[in-house]
């Protein structure tokens, strides 16, 4: 496997990061994961905008969106991949010693690697997924896509006791988000999801935005509002949106099967709408590359 580390492509065996790196010592970094289909990053502009926002809010300097795009495309090309998930991690860098307050002038550590994923032809039917409802005890700056993921790992460990693959987090009786995803509820012709500017804020998922766009384009009513956890019990469908899964249809909640078929009709329709958005973006990229 060829990886990207601090401006160079190299074999993974040659990639070495200081144990004093603040990403290792503190989880002091941010990341993005982008699905590529035929070499085109799904919602790439949205991913880069979120990366720049996470870097800005974290006070990590020294990497721009253009450099991040270059790193991602470089690992794709180096590994001969067109359909893949590319993980990019940026830490604050390595200091001479461990101090909670970082010294000024640190150079960020930038690491990226690609792993093969199914192509666009495999994106036809939403996969079934089990979930478990857990309390949301994470830190309050959830809009930063931080590598400090212990707050998300702990509810997943609890969710694993019911064979769940994702934890749907609840805070003060209200739905917030998944441990690594956004959650949407379907009731009739309405798609509801928690607002990103809740207090505390939640992550603005790129796939969440695409799913909501697909819902509006199909004529469905979209509500970004406070969603009570009890509404999970009465939803026709529950959807999970994330960059790795794109869109999944919940089959079980706390071990209880969802009513109706899985994937549900709305999940299937929205996934096709998201697929159409990606195809339009791919045609735009192809058109721009022509002389």
Secondary structure, 3 states (H helix, E strand, C coil): CEEEECCEEEEHHHCCCCCCEHHHHHCCEEEEEEEEECCEECCHHHHHHHHHHHHHHHCCCCCCHHHHHHHHHHHHHHCCCCCEEEEEEEECCECCCCCCCCCCCCCCEEEEEEEECCCHHHCCCCCEEEEEEEECCCCCCCCCCECCCHHHHHHHHHHHHHCCCEEEEEECCEEEEECCEEEEEEECCEEEECCCCCCCCCCCCHHHHHHHHHHHHCCCEEEECCCEHHHHHHCCEEEEEECCCEEEEEEEECCEECCCCCCCHHHHHHHHHHHHHHHHHHHHHHHHHCC
